[in-house]
């Protein structure tokens, strides 16, 4: 592939959800601020965007999400107190989040689904391709999924979604893609999408996970997309329409919006949207930390042995 497309610099992070699965913890605290070891989950997501070269981040927020803005803002009082104590280590950690990226915020208002949240980003994004990162999916930085997706979009244009093979009996929990192979082993062409299908109706066991690189023509489609499953405007439905419009490389030529491709991810992913998976993510990440891992793994072995 020799074709080059505009450089992607903007990331959109929908963060307007109520986090009801984590009540009562999320009654007054946004679910995105729940700690994963010692950083809020949302910081991992912003760090991922920045590591892929996207330093302009727009968060789609709602009521009671002010702590998100505060976390990525300067806290001069705290910084001054740490500086007076000579606590350079903690001072650096506090300043790290406010120095990560250029942060912007817009409220979704009426929560009408992921598609509507993405549509709220249209005035900020304009006519540039952009990334969407969902906060419930944490991708291990050693497996740079988003960076690969940006590369594929630059080469092929259009939109790129992240796919992961799951057990057939789990496909009803995800959006699902019908795919065809390409010359790249980790890239597939998407010919159709369906949101949370029954097993009998699923076109594959390729599940959509929470990373997207989108062509700005998606906004026009979202404006015309009727509410779908759950009475919400589904991003999957808009991508389905885009994929049907560009069913082959030949028909895609010259058509606005470009084709839809998928990057098949086989790396480490941590799901923080489910309570059990959230706890497992914390254990995994803590075990791998140089400062925490040795003592924590020793305690964990002892605890598991006692419980057997």
N, C-alpha and C positions, 0 to 999 in steps of 0.2 A: 504494500500500500504506500503510495507516495502523496496522496492528497492530504493537504493540511487544512485544519479548521481553526477558528478563533480560539485563543488561549482562554481557558476557564479560570476565573478568579473568584467567583461568588459561590458561596454555600448557603443553603437554606435549611434551617433546623426547626421543624414543627414542634412546638412545646406548649400547646394550649390544653392538653388533655387533663382530666381531673384526677387521674391516678387512683381510681376507686378500688383497684385490686390490692392496694397497700394501705387502705384505711385501717386504723385511725392515724397512722403515721403521716399520711398526706392530707389530713384535715386542714392543717395550717402551713405545711411545708410542701412545695412542689415536688412531685415524684422525681423530677430531673435532678433535684438537689440531694437525694438520698445518697449516702456515701458508699462508694465501692472501695473498700479498705479505708484510705484517708483522703480521697478526692471525690467530689460529687460526680455522679455518672455523666452529667452534661459536659464536664471538662474533658473527659476522655474523647468525647465526640468532636469537640472543637479542636482538640489537639490533632485528631485524625485528619480533619479538613486542612489544617495548616500544614501538616506534614506532606499532604498531596499538592501543596502549592496554592491553596485557596485561602487567602488571608482577609477576605471581605465576607463576614458572616452575618446573616440576617436570621434572627429568631422570631418565629411566629408564636406569640404568647397570648395570654388571656388574663382574666382576673386572678389575683393572688399569686402572680408570677414575678412580683417585684424582686424577690431574693435572687432570681437569675441575673437580673441587671446588676444588682449589688455585688454579686460574686465576681463579675467580670469588670467591675469598676474599681477605682483606687479607694483604699480605706486608709486615709492619711493618719487618723488617730491611732489605729492599730500599728501601722508602719512606724510611726514615731515612737510608740512604746517599745516595740521590738528593737528599734535602732538604739534607743537609750540603754536597753539591757545588753546590747552587743550581741544579740541573737541573730547573727547573719543568716544562719540556715533557715530558720522559720521566716525571716523577712523575705528571703528569696522565694520561698514557697508561696507567700502571700502575694508578692508582686507578679509571680509567674502568670497567674490567670488574667491579670489586667493588661499584660504585655503581649498576650498571645496573638490577637488579631484585631482588626477594626470591626467593632461590634455595632449592630443596628437591631432595632426592635420594632415590631408592628403587632397590634392586637388583632386577633382573628374575629373577635366579637361573637357572633353566632357560630358555635362549633358545628359545622356541617360536613365534617369528614376531612380526610387527608387531601383529597382533590381540591377542596375549598381552601384549605390551609396553604397549599402550594399556590393557588390562584392569588392569594393575598400578597404574594411576593412579586407579582408582575410589575408594579411601578418601580420597585427597586432593581429588579433584574434587567428590565428593558428587553433588548433584542439579542442578548448574549446567551450562549449555553451556560448551564449552571448545574450544581450538584444539590441533591436533597439527601440529608442524613437523618434517619430516625433514631431517637435517643434510646430506644429499648434494645437496640443491637449495638454491642460493643465489639469492635474488631481488633484483634491483637495487633499491636504496631509492628510485630515481626512478620505479619502477613498483609502487606499493603494493598488491600483490595481497591480502595478508592483511587489510588495512584494508577493502578492498572486500568480501571474503568475510564479515567481521564485520557489515558494513552489510546484506548480503543476508540473513544469518541473523536479524538483528534485525527485518527487515521481514517475512520469510516463515516464520520458525521452522524446525524440523527441523534437518537437517544440510546442509552445503555442502562440496563438494569442488572442488579446482582442476583444470581441464582445459586441455589444450593440443593443438592440432592437430599431428599428426606425419605424416611420409610413411607411406603404407600398409605399406610393407615393414618399418617399424620398430615397428609396433603390437604385435608379439609380445614386445617388451621391457617393456611397460607393462600396468597394468590399463586396461581399455577400457570406455567408457560408451555406452549407447544413450540418445539424448537427443531432446527435443522443444523447439521454440522457445518463448520467453515474450515478453511485451511489452517486456522489456529486451534490448537487442541483445547484451549480454555475459553474459546469464544463460540457462541452459537447465534444463529439468526432466529429471531422470534417471529413466528407467524400468527400467534394468537395467545390471548391471556384470559383467564377466568378467575374471579375472586372467590376463594374458599369453596371449591367444588366438592361435591360428593365423590367418593372414590370411583364410582362407576363412570362419572363424567369427567374425571381428570385426564387431560391430554398427556401427562407425563408425571414424573415425581420430582420435577424441577420446581422448587419453591422460590418465590420472590422474597428476598430479605431486604432489610431497610437501607439500601443504598441505590441511588439513581443519579444518572447524569442525563439531563434533559435538554432537548432542543426547545427554544422559546416558543415555537409554534404550539407547544402543548397548552399554552394559556388560552389560545383561541378555541381549542377543542374543549377545554375544561369549562369555558363560559357556556358552551352548548350542551354539556353533559348533564343529563337528568339524574336525580338521586337514584342510587342503586341499592345494593345490599345494605340493610340497616337504615334505609332512608337517608343515606349520606352520599355525597358526591365522591365517587371512588376514583383515585388516580389510576388504578388498574383498568377501569372502563375506558378512560381517555387513551391510555397506552394501547389498549386493545384496538381501538379505532385507528390509531396511528399505525399499528403493525399491519392491520388489514389493508390500509391504503398503500403500504409498501411491502408487498408480499415477495418481491424478488429484487435482486440488484438491478435488473433491467427496468422494471416498472418504477423503481425508486428514483432513477435518474431524472433530475429536473423537478421532482415533486417537493413541495414545501414540507419541511419537517423531517425529511430523511427517514431511513429505516430504523428498526428497533433491534438491537443486539443484546445479548446477555453474556456476562462474564461469569463463568462457573467457578465458584469459590470453594476451595477445599481446605482452607486454613482454620484458624482458631476464632470462634465466635462465641460471645457470652451474651445470653439473653437475660436482660435485667427487667423485663416486663412481667415475668412470672415470679412469684415469691420463692419457690423452690430453686429455680434457675438463678435467681438473684443471689441466693445464699451460696450456691455452688460456684458462681462467678467470683464471689469474694474469697472463698477458700482457695480456688485455683490461683488467683492473682496474688494472694498473700503468700502462698507456698512458693511462688516463683520470685518473690522479692528478696534481694540480697540482704536487706536489713532485717527482715521479718522471717524469711523462709526457714532457716535452719532451726530456730527455736519452735516456730509454729508447727513445722512438719514433725518434730520430735513429740510435741504435745499431742498432735493429731493421731500419730501412731499409737501412743499410749492410750488415748481416749477410745479409739476404735477397738483396741485389744480388750479393754475393760468391758466394752459393750457387746462383744461377741459371745 
